[in-house]
Amino acid sequence: MQMQEELVQLIDAEAGMQKLQKIFQQFQRHYVVKQNNATQLVAKAAHEIENLLANRSEALKVSNEHYAINIMN
């Protein structure tokens, strides 16, 4: 029974891959595949995350200051 289920899963996975290949081929003119630099991508992502966290931290400070002023009034 388990072997049959695994076989069905393999067939479904293969069918899924075939569908993805067909979609890719159908829309291939919309894609550009080029080599990338993994180190550069990670560094850029880390920089963007740092910026997002800094912005979030600043927003929380402003929000907390605003809240504290409202409490005092």
mmCIF file of the N, C-alpha and C atoms, coordinates in Angstrom:
data_MODEL
# 
_entry.id   MODEL 
# 
loop_
_atom_site.group_PDB 
_atom_site.id 
_atom_site.type_symbol 
_atom_site.label_atom_id 
_atom_site.label_alt_id 
_atom_site.label_comp_id 
_atom_site.label_asym_id 
_atom_site.label_entity_id 
_atom_site.label_seq_id 
_atom_site.pdbx_PDB_ins_code 
_atom_site.Cartn_x 
_atom_site.Cartn_y 
_atom_site.Cartn_z 
_atom_site.occupancy 
_atom_site.B_iso_or_equiv 
_atom_site.pdbx_formal_charge 
_atom_site.auth_seq_id 
_atom_site.auth_comp_id 
_atom_site.auth_asym_id 
_atom_site.auth_atom_id 
_atom_site.pdbx_PDB_model_num 
ATOM 1   N N  . MET A 1 1  ? 0.824  -1.195 0.000   1.00 0.00 ? 1  MET A N  1 
ATOM 2   C CA . MET A 1 1  ? 0.000  0.000  0.000   1.00 0.00 ? 1  MET A CA 1 
ATOM 3   C C  . MET A 1 1  ? 0.866  1.255  0.000   1.00 0.00 ? 1  MET A C  1 
ATOM 4   N N  . GLN A 1 2  ? 1.869  1.298  0.893   1.00 0.00 ? 2  GLN A N  1 
ATOM 5   C CA . GLN A 1 2  ? 2.750  2.461  0.957   1.00 0.00 ? 2  GLN A CA 1 
ATOM 6   C C  . GLN A 1 2  ? 3.522  2.622  -0.349  1.00 0.00 ? 2  GLN A C  1 
ATOM 7   N N  . MET A 1 3  ? 3.955  1.497  -0.904  1.00 0.00 ? 3  MET A N  1 
ATOM 8   C CA . MET A 1 3  ? 4.696  1.537  -2.152  1.00 0.00 ? 3  MET A CA 1 
ATOM 9   C C  . MET A 1 3  ? 3.821  2.108  -3.274  1.00 0.00 ? 3  MET A C  1 
ATOM 10  N N  . GLN A 1 4  ? 2.552  1.744  -3.279  1.00 0.00 ? 4  GLN A N  1 
ATOM 11  C CA . GLN A 1 4  ? 1.619  2.239  -4.286  1.00 0.00 ? 4  GLN A CA 1 
ATOM 12  C C  . GLN A 1 4  ? 1.432  3.755  -4.116  1.00 0.00 ? 4  GLN A C  1 
ATOM 13  N N  . GLU A 1 5  ? 1.306  4.207  -2.872  1.00 0.00 ? 5  GLU A N  1 
ATOM 14  C CA . GLU A 1 5  ? 1.141  5.636  -2.611  1.00 0.00 ? 5  GLU A CA 1 
ATOM 15  C C  . GLU A 1 5  ? 2.371  6.418  -3.053  1.00 0.00 ? 5  GLU A C  1 
ATOM 16  N N  . GLU A 1 6  ? 3.548  5.865  -2.790  1.00 0.00 ? 6  GLU A N  1 
ATOM 17  C CA . GLU A 1 6  ? 4.776  6.528  -3.198  1.00 0.00 ? 6  GLU A CA 1 
ATOM 18  C C  . GLU A 1 6  ? 4.885  6.601  -4.716  1.00 0.00 ? 6  GLU A C  1 
ATOM 19  N N  . LEU A 1 7  ? 4.455  5.554  -5.386  1.00 0.00 ? 7  LEU A N  1 
ATOM 20  C CA . LEU A 1 7  ? 4.463  5.539  -6.843  1.00 0.00 ? 7  LEU A CA 1 
ATOM 21  C C  . LEU A 1 7  ? 3.522  6.610  -7.395  1.00 0.00 ? 7  LEU A C  1 
ATOM 22  N N  . VAL A 1 8  ? 2.349  6.722  -6.796  1.00 0.00 ? 8  VAL A N  1 
ATOM 23  C CA . VAL A 1 8  ? 1.394  7.753  -7.217  1.00 0.00 ? 8  VAL A CA 1 
ATOM 24  C C  . VAL A 1 8  ? 1.992  9.141  -6.993  1.00 0.00 ? 8  VAL A C  1 
ATOM 25  N N  . GLN A 1 9  ? 2.679  9.330  -5.870  1.00 0.00 ? 9  GLN A N  1 
ATOM 26  C CA . GLN A 1 9  ? 3.316  10.618 -5.592  1.00 0.00 ? 9  GLN A CA 1 
ATOM 27  C C  . GLN A 1 9  ? 4.390  10.930 -6.619  1.00 0.00 ? 9  GLN A C  1 
ATOM 28  N N  . LEU A 1 10 ? 5.170  9.925  -6.995  1.00 0.00 ? 10 LEU A N  1 
ATOM 29  C CA . LEU A 1 10 ? 6.199  10.132 -8.011  1.00 0.00 ? 10 LEU A CA 1 
ATOM 30  C C  . LEU A 1 10 ? 5.584  10.517 -9.349  1.00 0.00 ? 10 LEU A C  1 
ATOM 31  N N  . ILE A 1 11 ? 4.520  9.847  -9.716  1.00 0.00 ? 11 ILE A N  1 
ATOM 32  C CA . ILE A 1 11 ? 3.841  10.150 -10.978 1.00 0.00 ? 11 ILE A CA 1 
ATOM 33  C C  . ILE A 1 11 ? 3.267  11.566 -10.941 1.00 0.00 ? 11 ILE A C  1 
ATOM 34  N N  . ASP A 1 12 ? 2.650  11.935 -9.815  1.00 0.00 ? 12 ASP A N  1 
ATOM 35  C CA . ASP A 1 12 ? 2.107  13.289 -9.667  1.00 0.00 ? 12 ASP A CA 1 
ATOM 36  C C  . ASP A 1 12 ? 3.215  14.334 -9.744  1.00 0.00 ? 12 ASP A C  1 
ATOM 37  N N  . ALA A 1 13 ? 4.349  14.039 -9.108  1.00 0.00 ? 13 ALA A N  1 
ATOM 38  C CA . ALA A 1 13 ? 5.476  14.972 -9.130  1.00 0.00 ? 13 ALA A CA 1 
ATOM 39  C C  . ALA A 1 13 ? 5.985  15.142 -10.559 1.00 0.00 ? 13 ALA A C  1 
ATOM 40  N N  . GLU A 1 14 ? 6.084  14.053 -11.287 1.00 0.00 ? 14 GLU A N  1 
ATOM 41  C CA . GLU A 1 14 ? 6.538  14.110 -12.675 1.00 0.00 ? 14 GLU A CA 1 
ATOM 42  C C  . GLU A 1 14 ? 5.555  14.909 -13.523 1.00 0.00 ? 14 GLU A C  1 
ATOM 43  N N  . ALA A 1 15 ? 4.279  14.689 -13.306 1.00 0.00 ? 15 ALA A N  1 
ATOM 44  C CA . ALA A 1 15 ? 3.257  15.433 -14.050 1.00 0.00 ? 15 ALA A CA 1 
ATOM 45  C C  . ALA A 1 15 ? 3.369  16.920 -13.725 1.00 0.00 ? 15 ALA A C  1 
ATOM 46  N N  . GLY A 1 16 ? 3.627  17.233 -12.468 1.00 0.00 ? 16 GLY A N  1 
ATOM 47  C CA . GLY A 1 16 ? 3.796  18.626 -12.061 1.00 0.00 ? 16 GLY A CA 1 
ATOM 48  C C  . GLY A 1 16 ? 4.990  19.261 -12.739 1.00 0.00 ? 16 GLY A C  1 
ATOM 49  N N  . MET A 1 17 ? 6.084  18.516 -12.830 1.00 0.00 ? 17 MET A N  1 
ATOM 50  C CA . MET A 1 17 ? 7.287  19.020 -13.501 1.00 0.00 ? 17 MET A CA 1 
ATOM 51  C C  . MET A 1 17 ? 7.017  19.256 -14.982 1.00 0.00 ? 17 MET A C  1 
ATOM 52  N N  . GLN A 1 18 ? 6.275  18.353 -15.587 1.00 0.00 ? 18 GLN A N  1 
ATOM 53  C CA . GLN A 1 18 ? 5.947  18.515 -17.004 1.00 0.00 ? 18 GLN A CA 1 
ATOM 54  C C  . GLN A 1 18 ? 5.098  19.759 -17.218 1.00 0.00 ? 18 GLN A C  1 
ATOM 55  N N  . LYS A 1 19 ? 4.166  20.011 -16.292 1.00 0.00 ? 19 LYS A N  1 
ATOM 56  C CA . LYS A 1 19 ? 3.340  21.216 -16.392 1.00 0.00 ? 19 LYS A CA 1 
ATOM 57  C C  . LYS A 1 19 ? 4.195  22.475 -16.261 1.00 0.00 ? 19 LYS A C  1 
ATOM 58  N N  . LEU A 1 20 ? 5.128  22.453 -15.308 1.00 0.00 ? 20 LEU A N  1 
ATOM 59  C CA . LEU A 1 20 ? 6.011  23.604 -15.132 1.00 0.00 ? 20 LEU A CA 1 
ATOM 60  C C  . LEU A 1 20 ? 6.879  23.834 -16.366 1.00 0.00 ? 20 LEU A C  1 
ATOM 61  N N  . GLN A 1 21 ? 7.387  22.754 -16.941 1.00 0.00 ? 21 GLN A N  1 
ATOM 62  C CA . GLN A 1 21 ? 8.201  22.876 -18.160 1.00 0.00 ? 21 GLN A CA 1 
ATOM 63  C C  . GLN A 1 21 ? 7.378  23.463 -19.293 1.00 0.00 ? 21 GLN A C  1 
ATOM 64  N N  . LYS A 1 22 ? 6.138  23.032 -19.411 1.00 0.00 ? 22 LYS A N  1 
ATOM 65  C CA . LYS A 1 22 ? 5.266  23.536 -20.469 1.00 0.00 ? 22 LYS A CA 1 
ATOM 66  C C  . LYS A 1 22 ? 4.990  25.027 -20.266 1.00 0.00 ? 22 LYS A C  1 
ATOM 67  N N  . ILE A 1 23 ? 4.720  25.414 -19.036 1.00 0.00 ? 23 ILE A N  1 
ATOM 68  C CA . ILE A 1 23 ? 4.472  26.833 -18.730 1.00 0.00 ? 23 ILE A CA 1 
ATOM 69  C C  . ILE A 1 23 ? 5.718  27.648 -19.042 1.00 0.00 ? 23 ILE A C  1 
ATOM 70  N N  . PHE A 1 24 ? 6.888  27.140 -18.627 1.00 0.00 ? 24 PHE A N  1 
ATOM 71  C CA . PHE A 1 24 ? 8.130  27.857 -18.903 1.00 0.00 ? 24 PHE A CA 1 
ATOM 72  C C  . PHE A 1 24 ? 8.336  28.034 -20.403 1.00 0.00 ? 24 PHE A C  1 
ATOM 73  N N  . GLN A 1 25 ? 8.146  26.979 -21.148 1.00 0.00 ? 25 GLN A N  1 
ATOM 74  C CA . GLN A 1 25 ? 8.331  27.059 -22.595 1.00 0.00 ? 25 GLN A CA 1 
ATOM 75  C C  . GLN A 1 25 ? 7.326  28.015 -23.234 1.00 0.00 ? 25 GLN A C  1 
ATOM 76  N N  . GLN A 1 26 ? 6.111  28.011 -22.728 1.00 0.00 ? 26 GLN A N  1 
ATOM 77  C CA . GLN A 1 26 ? 5.062  28.877 -23.267 1.00 0.00 ? 26 GLN A CA 1 
ATOM 78  C C  . GLN A 1 26 ? 5.402  30.353 -23.054 1.00 0.00 ? 26 GLN A C  1 
ATOM 79  N N  . PHE A 1 27 ? 5.988  30.666 -21.917 1.00 0.00 ? 27 PHE A N  1 
ATOM 80  C CA . PHE A 1 27 ? 6.261  32.061 -21.576 1.00 0.00 ? 27 PHE A CA 1 
ATOM 81  C C  . PHE A 1 27 ? 7.759  32.383 -21.579 1.00 0.00 ? 27 PHE A C  1 
ATOM 82  N N  . GLN A 1 28 ? 8.547  31.560 -22.216 1.00 0.00 ? 28 GLN A N  1 
ATOM 83  C CA . GLN A 1 28 ? 9.995  31.700 -22.196 1.00 0.00 ? 28 GLN A CA 1 
ATOM 84  C C  . GLN A 1 28 ? 10.462 33.067 -22.688 1.00 0.00 ? 28 GLN A C  1 
ATOM 85  N N  . ARG A 1 29 ? 9.752  33.654 -23.614 1.00 0.00 ? 29 ARG A N  1 
ATOM 86  C CA . ARG A 1 29 ? 10.162 34.957 -24.142 1.00 0.00 ? 29 ARG A CA 1 
ATOM 87  C C  . ARG A 1 29 ? 10.096 36.054 -23.075 1.00 0.00 ? 29 ARG A C  1 
ATOM 88  N N  . HIS A 1 30 ? 9.381  35.788 -21.980 1.00 0.00 ? 30 HIS A N  1 
ATOM 89  C CA . HIS A 1 30 ? 9.257  36.766 -20.897 1.00 0.00 ? 30 HIS A CA 1 
ATOM 90  C C  . HIS A 1 30 ? 10.353 36.609 -19.846 1.00 0.00 ? 30 HIS A C  1 
ATOM 91  N N  . TYR A 1 31 ? 11.149 35.555 -19.932 1.00 0.00 ? 31 TYR A N  1 
ATOM 92  C CA . TYR A 1 31 ? 12.171 35.266 -18.932 1.00 0.00 ? 31 TYR A CA 1 
ATOM 93  C C  . TYR A 1 31 ? 13.557 35.557 -19.470 1.00 0.00 ? 31 TYR A C  1 
ATOM 94  N N  . VAL A 1 32 ? 14.415 35.991 -18.581 1.00 0.00 ? 32 VAL A N  1 
ATOM 95  C CA . VAL A 1 32 ? 15.829 36.126 -18.894 1.00 0.00 ? 32 VAL A CA 1 
ATOM 96  C C  . VAL A 1 32 ? 16.581 35.326 -17.832 1.00 0.00 ? 32 VAL A C  1 
ATOM 97  N N  . VAL A 1 33 ? 17.347 34.388 -18.299 1.00 0.00 ? 33 VAL A N  1 
ATOM 98  C CA . VAL A 1 33 ? 18.125 33.565 -17.384 1.00 0.00 ? 33 VAL A CA 1 
ATOM 99  C C  . VAL A 1 33 ? 19.579 34.000 -17.508 1.00 0.00 ? 33 VAL A C  1 
ATOM 100 N N  . LYS A 1 34 ? 20.148 34.439 -16.386 1.00 0.00 ? 34 LYS A N  1 
ATOM 101 C CA . LYS A 1 34 ? 21.541 34.839 -16.421 1.00 0.00 ? 34 LYS A CA 1 
ATOM 102 C C  . LYS A 1 34 ? 22.222 34.434 -15.128 1.00 0.00 ? 34 LYS A C  1 
ATOM 103 N N  . GLN A 1 35 ? 23.519 34.364 -15.202 1.00 0.00 ? 35 GLN A N  1 
ATOM 104 C CA . GLN A 1 35 ? 24.307 33.950 -14.055 1.00 0.00 ? 35 GLN A CA 1 
ATOM 105 C C  . GLN A 1 35 ? 24.273 35.048 -12.998 1.00 0.00 ? 35 GLN A C  1 
ATOM 106 N N  . ASN A 1 36 ? 24.347 34.646 -11.732 1.00 0.00 ? 36 ASN A N  1 
ATOM 107 C CA . ASN A 1 36 ? 24.375 35.638 -10.669 1.00 0.00 ? 36 ASN A CA 1 
ATOM 108 C C  . ASN A 1 36 ? 25.529 35.355 -9.722  1.00 0.00 ? 36 ASN A C  1 
ATOM 109 N N  . ASN A 1 37 ? 25.783 36.333 -8.875  1.00 0.00 ? 37 ASN A N  1 
ATOM 110 C CA . ASN A 1 37 ? 26.841 36.214 -7.883  1.00 0.00 ? 37 ASN A CA 1 
ATOM 111 C C  . ASN A 1 37 ? 26.161 36.022 -6.534  1.00 0.00 ? 37 ASN A C  1 
ATOM 112 N N  . ALA A 1 38 ? 26.216 34.812 -6.008  1.00 0.00 ? 38 ALA A N  1 
ATOM 113 C CA . ALA A 1 38 ? 25.504 34.483 -4.766  1.00 0.00 ? 38 ALA A CA 1 
ATOM 114 C C  . ALA A 1 38 ? 25.972 35.348 -3.603  1.00 0.00 ? 38 ALA A C  1 
ATOM 115 N N  . THR A 1 39 ? 27.259 35.603 -3.506  1.00 0.00 ? 39 THR A N  1 
ATOM 116 C CA . THR A 1 39 ? 27.787 36.428 -2.412  1.00 0.00 ? 39 THR A CA 1 
ATOM 117 C C  . THR A 1 39 ? 27.216 37.833 -2.484  1.00 0.00 ? 39 THR A C  1 
ATOM 118 N N  . GLN A 1 40 ? 27.152 38.363 -3.682  1.00 0.00 ? 40 GLN A N  1 
ATOM 119 C CA . GLN A 1 40 ? 26.608 39.718 -3.873  1.00 0.00 ? 40 GLN A CA 1 
ATOM 120 C C  . GLN A 1 40 ? 25.117 39.748 -3.532  1.00 0.00 ? 40 GLN A C  1 
ATOM 121 N N  . LEU A 1 41 ? 24.378 38.722 -3.927  1.00 0.00 ? 41 LEU A N  1 
ATOM 122 C CA . LEU A 1 41 ? 22.948 38.670 -3.625  1.00 0.00 ? 41 LEU A CA 1 
ATOM 123 C C  . LEU A 1 41 ? 22.698 38.612 -2.122  1.00 0.00 ? 41 LEU A C  1 
ATOM 124 N N  . VAL A 1 42 ? 23.481 37.805 -1.415  1.00 0.00 ? 42 VAL A N  1 
ATOM 125 C CA . VAL A 1 42 ? 23.324 37.686 0.038   1.00 0.00 ? 42 VAL A CA 1 
ATOM 126 C C  . VAL A 1 42 ? 23.679 39.002 0.717   1.00 0.00 ? 42 VAL A C  1 
ATOM 127 N N  . ALA A 1 43 ? 24.759 39.644 0.260   1.00 0.00 ? 43 ALA A N  1 
ATOM 128 C CA . ALA A 1 43 ? 25.165 40.924 0.845   1.00 0.00 ? 43 ALA A CA 1 
ATOM 129 C C  . ALA A 1 43 ? 24.084 41.983 0.630   1.00 0.00 ? 43 ALA A C  1 
ATOM 130 N N  . LYS A 1 44 ? 23.511 42.007 -0.567  1.00 0.00 ? 44 LYS A N  1 
ATOM 131 C CA . LYS A 1 44 ? 22.450 42.979 -0.858  1.00 0.00 ? 44 LYS A CA 1 
ATOM 132 C C  . LYS A 1 44 ? 21.221 42.709 0.012   1.00 0.00 ? 44 LYS A C  1 
ATOM 133 N N  . ALA A 1 45 ? 20.845 41.438 0.138   1.00 0.00 ? 45 ALA A N  1 
ATOM 134 C CA . ALA A 1 45 ? 19.687 41.084 0.966   1.00 0.00 ? 45 ALA A CA 1 
ATOM 135 C C  . ALA A 1 45 ? 19.937 41.468 2.419   1.00 0.00 ? 45 ALA A C  1 
ATOM 136 N N  . ALA A 1 46 ? 21.143 41.208 2.924   1.00 0.00 ? 46 ALA A N  1 
ATOM 137 C CA . ALA A 1 46 ? 21.476 41.549 4.311   1.00 0.00 ? 46 ALA A CA 1 
ATOM 138 C C  . ALA A 1 46 ? 21.394 43.061 4.518   1.00 0.00 ? 46 ALA A C  1 
ATOM 139 N N  . HIS A 1 47 ? 21.883 43.817 3.559   1.00 0.00 ? 47 HIS A N  1 
ATOM 140 C CA . HIS A 1 47 ? 21.829 45.285 3.644   1.00 0.00 ? 47 HIS A CA 1 
ATOM 141 C C  . HIS A 1 47 ? 20.379 45.781 3.664   1.00 0.00 ? 47 HIS A C  1 
ATOM 142 N N  . GLU A 1 48 ? 19.559 45.210 2.804   1.00 0.00 ? 48 GLU A N  1 
ATOM 143 C CA . GLU A 1 48 ? 18.148 45.608 2.754   1.00 0.00 ? 48 GLU A CA 1 
ATOM 144 C C  . GLU A 1 48 ? 17.427 45.239 4.049   1.00 0.00 ? 48 GLU A C  1 
ATOM 145 N N  . ILE A 1 49 ? 17.755 44.093 4.627   1.00 0.00 ? 49 ILE A N  1 
ATOM 146 C CA . ILE A 1 49 ? 17.147 43.683 5.904   1.00 0.00 ? 49 ILE A CA 1 
ATOM 147 C C  . ILE A 1 49 ? 17.562 44.646 7.008   1.00 0.00 ? 49 ILE A C  1 
ATOM 148 N N  . GLU A 1 50 ? 18.842 45.015 7.022   1.00 0.00 ? 50 GLU A N  1 
ATOM 149 C CA . GLU A 1 50 ? 19.322 45.982 8.015   1.00 0.00 ? 50 GLU A CA 1 
ATOM 150 C C  . GLU A 1 50 ? 18.566 47.303 7.895   1.00 0.00 ? 50 GLU A C  1 
ATOM 151 N N  . ASN A 1 51 ? 18.367 47.759 6.663   1.00 0.00 ? 51 ASN A N  1 
ATOM 152 C CA . ASN A 1 51 ? 17.630 49.011 6.447   1.00 0.00 ? 51 ASN A CA 1 
ATOM 153 C C  . ASN A 1 51 ? 16.182 48.888 6.927   1.00 0.00 ? 51 ASN A C  1 
ATOM 154 N N  . LEU A 1 52 ? 15.544 47.771 6.614   1.00 0.00 ? 52 LEU A N  1 
ATOM 155 C CA . LEU A 1 52 ? 14.160 47.569 7.052   1.00 0.00 ? 52 LEU A CA 1 
ATOM 156 C C  . LEU A 1 52 ? 14.055 47.553 8.575   1.00 0.00 ? 52 LEU A C  1 
ATOM 157 N N  . LEU A 1 53 ? 14.993 46.878 9.227   1.00 0.00 ? 53 LEU A N  1 
ATOM 158 C CA . LEU A 1 53 ? 14.978 46.822 10.687  1.00 0.00 ? 53 LEU A CA 1 
ATOM 159 C C  . LEU A 1 53 ? 15.253 48.187 11.296  1.00 0.00 ? 53 LEU A C  1 
ATOM 160 N N  . ALA A 1 54 ? 16.151 48.946 10.695  1.00 0.00 ? 54 ALA A N  1 
ATOM 161 C CA . ALA A 1 54 ? 16.428 50.299 11.189  1.00 0.00 ? 54 ALA A CA 1 
ATOM 162 C C  . ALA A 1 54 ? 15.188 51.181 11.040  1.00 0.00 ? 54 ALA A C  1 
ATOM 163 N N  . ASN A 1 55 ? 14.511 51.082 9.900   1.00 0.00 ? 55 ASN A N  1 
ATOM 164 C CA . ASN A 1 55 ? 13.288 51.866 9.680   1.00 0.00 ? 55 ASN A CA 1 
ATOM 165 C C  . ASN A 1 55 ? 12.201 51.463 10.673  1.00 0.00 ? 55 ASN A C  1 
ATOM 166 N N  . ARG A 1 56 ? 12.091 50.177 10.915  1.00 0.00 ? 56 ARG A N  1 
ATOM 167 C CA . ARG A 1 56 ? 11.080 49.682 11.862  1.00 0.00 ? 56 ARG A CA 1 
ATOM 168 C C  . ARG A 1 56 ? 11.396 50.175 13.267  1.00 0.00 ? 56 ARG A C  1 
ATOM 169 N N  . SER A 1 57 ? 12.671 50.116 13.624  1.00 0.00 ? 57 SER A N  1 
ATOM 170 C CA . SER A 1 57 ? 13.090 50.577 14.950  1.00 0.00 ? 57 SER A CA 1 
ATOM 171 C C  . SER A 1 57 ? 12.784 52.061 15.117  1.00 0.00 ? 57 SER A C  1 
ATOM 172 N N  . GLU A 1 58 ? 13.079 52.849 14.097  1.00 0.00 ? 58 GLU A N  1 
ATOM 173 C CA . GLU A 1 58 ? 12.800 54.290 14.149  1.00 0.00 ? 58 GLU A CA 1 
ATOM 174 C C  . GLU A 1 58 ? 11.302 54.548 14.243  1.00 0.00 ? 58 GLU A C  1 
ATOM 175 N N  . ALA A 1 59 ? 10.518 53.795 13.497  1.00 0.00 ? 59 ALA A N  1 
ATOM 176 C CA . ALA A 1 59 ? 9.058  53.956 13.543  1.00 0.00 ? 59 ALA A CA 1 
ATOM 177 C C  . ALA A 1 59 ? 8.520  53.615 14.933  1.00 0.00 ? 59 ALA A C  1 
ATOM 178 N N  . LEU A 1 60 ? 9.072  52.581 15.546  1.00 0.00 ? 60 LEU A N  1 
ATOM 179 C CA . LEU A 1 60 ? 8.635  52.215 16.896  1.00 0.00 ? 60 LEU A CA 1 
ATOM 180 C C  . LEU A 1 60 ? 9.004  53.293 17.906  1.00 0.00 ? 60 LEU A C  1 
ATOM 181 N N  . LYS A 1 61 ? 10.174 53.910 17.756  1.00 0.00 ? 61 LYS A N  1 
ATOM 182 C CA . LYS A 1 61 ? 10.582 55.001 18.656  1.00 0.00 ? 61 LYS A CA 1 
ATOM 183 C C  . LYS A 1 61 ? 9.606  56.160 18.543  1.00 0.00 ? 61 LYS A C  1 
ATOM 184 N N  . VAL A 1 62 ? 9.293  56.552 17.313  1.00 0.00 ? 62 VAL A N  1 
ATOM 185 C CA . VAL A 1 62 ? 8.366  57.668 17.081  1.00 0.00 ? 62 VAL A CA 1 
ATOM 186 C C  . VAL A 1 62 ? 6.999  57.325 17.649  1.00 0.00 ? 62 VAL A C  1 
ATOM 187 N N  . SER A 1 63 ? 6.548  56.094 17.425  1.00 0.00 ? 63 SER A N  1 
ATOM 188 C CA . SER A 1 63 ? 5.250  55.666 17.923  1.00 0.00 ? 63 SER A CA 1 
ATOM 189 C C  . SER A 1 63 ? 5.220  55.690 19.446  1.00 0.00 ? 63 SER A C  1 
ATOM 190 N N  . ASN A 1 64 ? 6.286  55.205 20.079  1.00 0.00 ? 64 ASN A N  1 
ATOM 191 C CA . ASN A 1 64 ? 6.357  55.193 21.537  1.00 0.00 ? 64 ASN A CA 1 
ATOM 192 C C  . ASN A 1 64 ? 6.413  56.607 22.103  1.00 0.00 ? 64 ASN A C  1 
ATOM 193 N N  . GLU A 1 65 ? 7.145  57.498 21.448  1.00 0.00 ? 65 GLU A N  1 
ATOM 194 C CA . GLU A 1 65 ? 7.217  58.893 21.898  1.00 0.00 ? 65 GLU A CA 1 
ATOM 195 C C  . GLU A 1 65 ? 5.845  59.541 21.788  1.00 0.00 ? 65 GLU A C  1 
ATOM 196 N N  . HIS A 1 66 ? 5.156  59.290 20.703  1.00 0.00 ? 66 HIS A N  1 
ATOM 197 C CA . HIS A 1 66 ? 3.820  59.837 20.502  1.00 0.00 ? 66 HIS A CA 1 
ATOM 198 C C  . HIS A 1 66 ? 2.858  59.320 21.552  1.00 0.00 ? 66 HIS A C  1 
ATOM 199 N N  . TYR A 1 67 ? 2.973  58.025 21.855  1.00 0.00 ? 67 TYR A N  1 
ATOM 200 C CA . TYR A 1 67 ? 2.121  57.400 22.871  1.00 0.00 ? 67 TYR A CA 1 
ATOM 201 C C  . TYR A 1 67 ? 2.397  58.005 24.245  1.00 0.00 ? 67 TYR A C  1 
ATOM 202 N N  . ALA A 1 68 ? 3.683  58.193 24.562  1.00 0.00 ? 68 ALA A N  1 
ATOM 203 C CA . ALA A 1 68 ? 4.047  58.781 25.871  1.00 0.00 ? 68 ALA A CA 1 
ATOM 204 C C  . ALA A 1 68 ? 3.525  60.197 25.999  1.00 0.00 ? 68 ALA A C  1 
ATOM 205 N N  . ILE A 1 69 ? 3.581  60.974 24.937  1.00 0.00 ? 69 ILE A N  1 
ATOM 206 C CA . ILE A 1 69 ? 3.062  62.362 24.977  1.00 0.00 ? 69 ILE A CA 1 
ATOM 207 C C  . ILE A 1 69 ? 1.562  62.345 25.178  1.00 0.00 ? 69 ILE A C  1 
ATOM 208 N N  . ASN A 1 70 ? 0.863  61.450 24.521  1.00 0.00 ? 70 ASN A N  1 
ATOM 209 C CA . ASN A 1 70 ? -0.595 61.366 24.661  1.00 0.00 ? 70 ASN A CA 1 
ATOM 210 C C  . ASN A 1 70 ? -1.003 60.968 26.090  1.00 0.00 ? 70 ASN A C  1 
ATOM 211 N N  . ILE A 1 71 ? -0.208 60.111 26.719  1.00 0.00 ? 71 ILE A N  1 
ATOM 212 C CA . ILE A 1 71 ? -0.506 59.694 28.087  1.00 0.00 ? 71 ILE A CA 1 
ATOM 213 C C  . ILE A 1 71 ? -0.345 60.869 29.041  1.00 0.00 ? 71 ILE A C  1 
ATOM 214 N N  . MET A 1 72 ? 0.684  61.688 28.809  1.00 0.00 ? 72 MET A N  1 
ATOM 215 C CA . MET A 1 72 ? 0.954  62.816 29.689  1.00 0.00 ? 72 MET A CA 1 
ATOM 216 C C  . MET A 1 72 ? -0.122 63.892 29.584  1.00 0.00 ? 72 MET A C  1 
ATOM 217 N N  . ASN A 1 73 ? -0.743 63.980 28.440  1.00 0.00 ? 73 ASN A N  1 
ATOM 218 C CA . ASN A 1 73 ? -1.779 65.027 28.243  1.00 0.00 ? 73 ASN A CA 1 
ATOM 219 C C  . ASN A 1 73 ? -3.062 64.569 28.777  1.00 0.00 ? 73 ASN A C  1 
# 
